[in-house]
Amino acid sequence: MDLSPDGTRLAVGRATEGNWDILSLQTARLGATRLTDDPAGDYYPVWSFDSQRVAFSSERQTGVMQIWERAASGAGADTLLL
């Protein structure tokens, strides 16, 4: 779980149907945006300094933990960072 630097959103990991994904929750109102939807587990979300992206760990593709990122809006595709 990580609070965005601007304090408006909370990134959390949640198990859905046996799979861990990352969600972005609004702090001022009810609502959530699902940021990831991959069969592999996604864990440990961390906001970028400008609150525009969320980095997270995932075992996708190789079965080994790697660092990925996604736009905080949920738009676009996940990008492998490391």
N, C-alpha and C positions, 0 to 999 in steps of 0.2 A: 504494500500500500504506500502511495506517495502523494502528497498534496502539491498541486501545481504552484510554481513560484508566484503567480498572480492571485492565488487563493480561491479561484473560482471552480476548480475541478479536482477530483480525487481519482487517481488511477488505482484500481484494485484487481487482484486475481480472484477468479471465482470458478468453481467446478460446475460445469453444465453437462449433464448426461455423461458423466464420467471423464470429461476432458476439461483441463484448465485453460481458460481464456482470460484476456485482459479487458476490463470495462473502464469507461470514463464516466464518472458520476458528477453531476452538477451539484455544487454546494448550496446554491441559493434557491433551487427548486427541485422537485422530484423529476427524475429522468436519468437515463443511462444510455450510453452509446457503446455498442460492442466493437472493440477495436480489432480483435483477432478472432479468427475462426478457422483454425488449422487442426487437423487430427492429432498433431503432436501437442504436448503440453506447453503453455506459455506462462512464464513466471516472472516475479520480481520487477514490476513496472517502475520506471524512474522517468520523471519529466525532464525535458530539455530546459535550459536556463530561460528561454523565451516563451515557454508554455505551448509551443507549436508542435512538438513531437514527443512521443513516449518511446523510450528504449525498454527492451525486455529480454529475458533469456528464454531460449527455446531449444528443444532437441530435434527440431525438424530437419529433414534432408539427410543428416549424417548419424543421428542418434546420440550425438555429443552436444553438450550445451554450447550455444553460440549466442552472440548478442545481435539482436535485430532492432529495427525501429519502425514506427508507423506515424503518420500524421495524426495529431490529436483529434482532428475532425472525423477520422475514420476513412477519409477519402484516399484513394490510391492503393498501392500494394505495400506489403511489408518489404523492407530492405535489409539485407544482411550487412552488418557493420563489421563484425569481427568473429 
